[in-house]
Amino acid sequence: MNHHGDEGEVHSSIVPLLFSFGVTLSLAALLLWPFALIGLPLLLLSIFLWIKEDVAMWEHRSISEEKMGDVSWAMVWIIVTEVIVFGGFFAFWFWAKWHTVSWDGAIASATWPPEGVHHDLRLVAFNTGLLLSSGIIAHFALHAHDSGRLTTARKHLRITMLFGLVFLFIQATEYANADFTWKSHAYGTAFYALTGLHGLHVLVGLIALSIVHKLHSGGHYENGRRDSFQAIVWYWHFVDVVWLLLFAIVYLEVI
């Protein structure tokens, strides 16, 4: 329920509670999978309802002329927390590497990566270029929107999403052809943890971009609205930067 008065709008809704409940059940599914049968549908439904309610209130909101709106600031803090999450996973990578080859109790013949582990660096480099290109195109999409070229903005968004989908497909192909799993050794665990976490963020980014595209196509970003559009583009840039680090550290072993 939305209330509007002289001092602005008040968003009164039960949807955030449903979202929290869906997140809780989805996390519980990591221990007992049947919780996912309720948690995931509830999570998706609450996200849909939350976006629907918020967009319905856009007509009652004044358009800020500032480039940093509330959504952009929220995305800044989301990215900060995600940096901490990925920092923990990279720390695990280095710990697993040290524990395998450098600590006092390490096996003398142990190597990192283990013998028999091979990556198709040409394919991974191509995938890296694909993801970075998608980030550049996403930036062009936002620029086209700011310039009033709305059709071009939507075209660039579609190309961005296509490149992201191809990136995930190539990553899935790499997983399918890998000669090791997350159970094979510490390297496998760290590799799949890092690349899988990043792949999950790419998937989330694609869902967010598809929502932006749908709203943009419906005319909801006309009349100067751009804050949430900008925020999602920033998120996609964050995904790009994390992959660059991952490519350099995991695949090229620069550290």
N, C-alpha and C positions, 0 to 999 in steps of 0.2 A: 504494500500500500504506500502511495506517495502523497505527501501533504505539501501544499505550496502556500506560502504566506509572504508577507512583506519582507521578511528577513531571508527569504530564499526557500530552498526545498529541504524536506526531511525525508530520507529514504527509510521507511519502516518495512522490513521484510523478514520472513522466516527463512528465506533461501540461504543466507550465510550459515545458519545453523544446520540446514540440510547438507550443505557443502562440507562442513566440519565433520558431520556424522559419516558422510561418504568417504572422506579421507581416512577417518579412524578405522572404518570397516575394511577399506582397501589395504591399509597397513597391516591390519590383523590377518588379512589373507596371506601374508608372507609366512605366517605360522600355521594357520588353518585355512586352506584354500577355499572352502565353501563360503567364507565371508565375502569373497570376491563376487559371488552371484548376486549379492545385494549391494555391496559397496561400490563396485564399478558403475552399474547402471545409475545408482543414486548420485554418484559423483558427476557423471555426464549430464544427467537431468538437471542438477543444481547449477552447473556451469551454464547450460542453455538458458535456464530461467533467469539467472542472475544477469546475464548479458542482455536478455530480452527486456527485463525491467529497467536496466540502466539506460539502454538506448531509448526507451520510451520517455525517459526524463530529459533527454538531450534538448528537446524543444523548450524546456523550462529553464535551461541553463544559459547564462550569458557566455559568450565566446571570449575567452581570454586572449588578449593580444600578446601575452608573454609566450616565449618559446618553450618555457619550462612550466607546464601545467601540473596538476596533481597526479595525473597518470604517469607522466614522465618522471616525476620525483619518486613515485612508487616503484617504477621500473629500476631506477638507480639503486634503491635499497634491495630490490630483488636480486639484481646483479651482484651487489656486495655480498649477500648471503650465498649466492651461487659460487662466487669466488672462493669463499670459505669451504664450501662443500667440495669443490674440485681440488682445493689445496689439500684437503684431507686424503683424497684419493691419490693425488700425486705423491704425497708423503708415504702412503702405503706402497706405491710403486718403488720408491727409493729404498724404503725399509726392506722390502722383499728382495730387491737386488743386493743390498748389503748383506742380508741374512744368508743369501745363496752363495756369494763369492768372497766376502771380505771378513766376516766375523770369525772368531777363533775356532768355532766348532763347524765351520763350513767344510763341505766335502772338497777335497783338493782338486778333483777333476771337474767340479761344477763350473758351468759357464752361463753367461747371461747375454743373449737368450740361450736356452739349452740347445744342444745339438739336435738337429732334425727340424728345428723351427725356421721356416723361411717365409718371407713376405715378398709379394710381388710389388716392389717399390715403384715400378713404372705405373702400375694400376693405381696404387695409393697416391702417387704424385698427381696423376690425372684427376683422381677424386678430390684431392686437395685444391687443385686449380678450379674444379667445378664448384666447390663450396665457396671459395673466395670470390669467384665470379658472381655467384648468386648474391653475395653481400653487396657487391658493387651495384648490381642491377636493382637491389632493394633500395639502395641510396638514391638511384636515379628515379625510382618510383615515387619516393617522397618528394624529390625535387620537382618532378613533373606535376605532382599534386599541388605543390606550392605555387607553381607557375600557371595553374589553371588548366593544364592539359590532363584532364581527368581520364580520358580514354587511354592515353599513353601510360598513365600511372597504373591502371588496371592491367594493361598489357605487360608491363614490367613485373607486376606482382605475380602474374601467371607464370612468367619465365622463371622467376625466383623460386616458386613452388615446384616447378618442373625440375629444376636443377637439384633442389633439395630431395625430391623423390628419387631421382637417379642416384644421388649420393647414398641414400639409404639402401637402394637396391644393390649397388656395388659393394657396400659394406656387408650386406647379407650374403652376397656371393662369396666374399672373402671368408666369412664365417663358415659357409658350407664347404669350402674347399680347404680349410685349414687342417693341418695334420696333427692338431692338438686341441684340447678342450680346456675349460676352466678347472677341470679336475686333474689334469695331467701333471702339473707342477706349479710352483709359486708364480712363475712367469705367466702361465696360462691364466691363473686367477687374477693377477694384476692387469693383464692385457684386456681380458674380457670385461673386467670391472670398469676400467677407464674408458675404453672404446664404447662399451655398452651404455654407460652413463651419458656419454656425449651423444650417442645415437638417440637416446631417449629425449634429450634436449632438442635435437633436430626435429624429432617427431612433434614435440610440444610446439616448437616454433612454426612448423608447417600448419598445425591446427590453428594457431593464432593468426597466421598470415591468411589462411582461408576464411577466417571470420572477418578479418579486415577487408578482404576482397569482396565478400558478400555484402557487408555494410556499405562499402564504397559503391558497389554496383546498385544498391538500393537508394543511393542519394543521401545517405546519412552523414557523409563527410563533406557535403557541400557547405557553402556559406562560411568558409574559413576554418572549419573544424579539422584538427590534425593531431591532437595530443596523443591519443591512443595509437594512431598510425605511427607516429614518431617513436613511441615507446616500443612497439613491436619490432621496428627496424633496428633500434638499439639492441634489443635482445638478440636479433639475428647476427648483428656484428659481434656480440659477445660469443656466440656459438662459433663464429669464424676464428676469433682469436684463440679460444680454447683449443680448437682443432690444430691450429698452427703450432701451439706448444706441444700438443700430443704427437703430432707428426714428427717434430724435431726430437722429442725425448724418447718416444716409444719406438718409432720406426727407424729414425736415423741414428739414434743413440748418441746424440751430441753431448749428453751428460752421463 
